[in-house]
Amino acid sequence: MWEVYEHRRVDKQLGKLPVDVLKRYEKWKDIVELTGPSGLRLIRGFRDEALRGDWKGHRSSRLNQQYRVIYCTKGDQLLVEVVEVNPHDYRRKS
């Protein structure tokens, strides 16, 4: 089983999400906890992909047409850290 940790700012972002996106995020977490990131790649609707540029080392999964969840895995541990849930703006915020 994988563990999903959320950055502290994610809690604030989740409060602003539409209900359907929030439900999809909860489903995303369930899949990650059971099968890990490799399970996301098997489900085409999430369109899980590696990011480039400032976000190199992170991955993105689609929650709907607009919203994405950005996450990274930590080494060889069974750990996924959710960094952001945002409306498709990949510019890194300082």
Residue pairs with C-beta under 8 A, 6 or more apart in sequence:
1 33
1 34
1 78
2 32
2 33
2 34
2 35
2 36
2 78
2 79
2 80
3 33
3 78
3 79
3 80
4 29
4 32
4 33
4 80
4 82
5 79
5 80
5 81
5 82
6 14
6 81
6 82
7 81
7 82
7 83
7 84
9 84
10 82
10 83
10 84
10 85
13 84
13 85
13 86
14 22
14 25
14 85
17 25
17 67
17 85
20 64
21 63
21 64
21 67
21 85
24 63
24 64
24 67
25 63
25 69
25 85
28 40
28 46
28 61
28 63
28 69
31 39
31 40
31 43
32 39
32 40
32 80
35 42
36 78
36 80
37 48
37 59
37 71
37 73
37 80
40 46
40 48
40 61
41 48
45 62
46 61
46 62
46 63
47 61
47 62
48 59
48 60
48 61
49 59
49 60
50 58
50 59
51 57
51 58
51 59
51 60
51 70
51 90
53 90
54 91
54 92
55 70
55 90
55 92
57 72
58 70
58 71
58 72
58 83
59 70
59 71
59 72
59 73
60 68
60 69
60 70
60 71
60 90
61 68
61 69
61 71
62 68
63 69
63 85
66 87
66 88
67 85
67 86
67 87
67 88
68 85
68 86
68 87
68 88
68 90
69 82
69 84
69 85
70 82
70 83
70 84
70 85
70 86
70 90
71 80
71 81
71 82
71 83
72 80
72 81
72 83
73 79
73 80
73 81
74 80
74 81
